[in-house]
Amino acid sequence: MNSMPCAETLFESFCESNSLSWERVPVQETPTPDYVVLSNGQYIYFEIKQIDEDDNFKTSGSISSRTVGAHIRQRITYSKKQIQVGAKLGALSILLVYNNLDPLQLFGTEQHDFIAAMYGEMTVELKESRIVDSYHGRNSSLRQDQNTSFSAVGHLRHSVAGPSVRLYENVFASNSLNTVLLPPCFEVVYVNLT
């Protein structure tokens, strides 16, 4: 008997505690997202992924190291086909990532991890030892010509008030986040790339 991943249990709890109308998407032979939520007469599809292991994460007072955005970038890659299902229907399609590795839910899922994974590593341009420009550079998972099916990538987490979700918009999304359709229980971070 398979037990449900912690991330899916937490997402269902989030939906229940916020009175969201939700259901699991039936598993098919082709990839499908995990859940669909009905909000204001519109469907929103969710793919849920969790981070369970990383050999670089140390718990006994040792120093842990990681590449900024690597965990999120990997989950974006793993989720492409599931996310495309809802996007092809014209619906919002969102990837949520839960950090089951770190009890503080930070290692690999801080705000800069999401932004670096989505839009690229922060890069500075130097001229005569001065910074003349800064921008998101290499290793971007979302671009005008790539992964436009993702409406947002979000952090599903435990908080003092209960389960919570923080979404990071995809500025290149074919189905952009719409605050009218999106229930107010979702915290949204709008990203300015200029």
N, C-alpha and C positions, 0 to 999 in steps of 0.2 A: 504494500500500500504506500503510495507516494504522499508525503506530507507537502502541504503548500509552502512555497518559499516565504520567508519572513516579509519580503517586500510586498508580495501580493496580499498577505494578511493585513499589513499596515495600510495598503491602498484601500482595501475594502473597509477598514475601520475609519479611514479618512472620509470615504464616501458616506458611510452611515452617520458619522458624527456631524456631517454638514448637510444631511438630508438630500444627497444627490441620488438621482435615479440612475442605477448602473446595472450592468450585467456582464458576465463573462462572454467573450466571443467564442463560439464553438470551435474546437480544434479541427482543422481540416488537413488534407494532404499537402496543400501549399501553405506557406507561412501566413499567419494571421496575427493581428495585435491581441493583447490579453483581454482588454476591457473596452466597453463602449459606455459612455455617459450621455444621458439625454439632458440637455440644458436649453431652455427657451426654444424648444421645438427643433433643436439641431443636435446632431450626433457629434461627439468628440471621442476619438479613438486614443487609447493609451497602451503603450508597450512598457512593461515593467522589467527592469534589469537590476540586479544587485551585485555588489562587490563583496566577495567572500574571502579572497586570499590575495596576498602579495608577500613574497619572500622578503621584501625590503621593510615591511612593517614590523617594528620591534615594540614589545610591551613592557619589558623589564627595565625601564630607565635608560635603555640604549638609544642611540640616535637612529632615527628612521630617515630614509631618503627616497625621493621619487622624482619622476619627470612631471612637471606641471602639465595637467590636462590629459595625461596618458590613460587613466582609468575611464574618463568620460569619452575620450576619442575612441577607445576600444569598444565601449558600449554602443556608440553611434554606429560603428562599423557592423556590429552584430545585429543591429535593429533595422537596417535599411529596408529589407523586404517586408517586414511586419508593418512598418510605418507607411509604406507605399500603398497598402490596401485602403486605408481611410482617405489618404490624400487623393487617390484616383476617384473616390466618390465625392470629392469636393469638400470633405470634412476636415476639421482640425485634427492633426495627428501628432501626438506628443509622446516623447520618450521620457520616462521617469527613472531616475537612478537612486537606489537605496544603498547606503554604506553599512553593510553588515560586518565589516572588518574592524572598524575603529569604533569603540564604545562612545567616543565623542562625536562620531559621524563627520569627521573633518578630513582625515588623511585621504587625499585624492578627490574630495568633493567640496572644496571651498569655492567661493565665487570665482576666483581667478582660474581655477581648474576648468570650470564650465566655459568661461569666456575664451581661454587659451585653446581648449579643444574645439570649440565651435568656429572661432574666427582666426586662430593662429597665435603663435607665441608673440609676446610683446617684444618689439624690436626697436632699437634706437639707432639713429644715423648720426655719426660723429663727423665733425669737420673742425680741424685744428683744436682738438680736445674739448670741443663743445658739442652738446646735443643740438642738432639743427632740425630733427624730425623724429617722431615716434609713430609707430603703426603696428598693426597685427600682421605678422609675417608668415613664416613657414608653418607647416603642419595644421592648416585649417581644414576642418572636416565639412564645413558648410560654406558654400560659395554660390555665386549667381548661376553657375553651371553644374553644381553638384549638391545633392541631398536637399533639394528644395521641397521635398515631401515633408520634412520635419517642420511643423509649425513652431515648435519649441522643444527645448531639452530642459528637464527640471530635476530638482533635488527633492526626493521624498524622504522625510525625516521625522524622527520623534522630536517633540518640543515640550516645553513645560505645559502648554495648553492642550497637548494631544498631538495626533498626527498632523503634519503640515506639508505643504508643497510650495516650493519657490520655482517659478518658471523663468527661463531665459529665452526671450523671443529669438526666432530665426529671422533676421531682416531680409533674407532671400527667399522666404517661404512662398510657395505657390498658394497656400491657404493661410493667410496671416492671422495672428491672434486678433480676436475681436472682443473688446471688453464688454460689449453688449451680450454676446453669446457665452462668454466665460463667467462662471459663477464667481462671486466676490471672495470666496474662500481660497482662491488661488492668488498667491502673491506673484506679481509679474515684474521682472526686471527688464526694462527696455534698454537695448544696447545702442549706443551711438558710436559708429565706426569712424566718424570724421574727427 
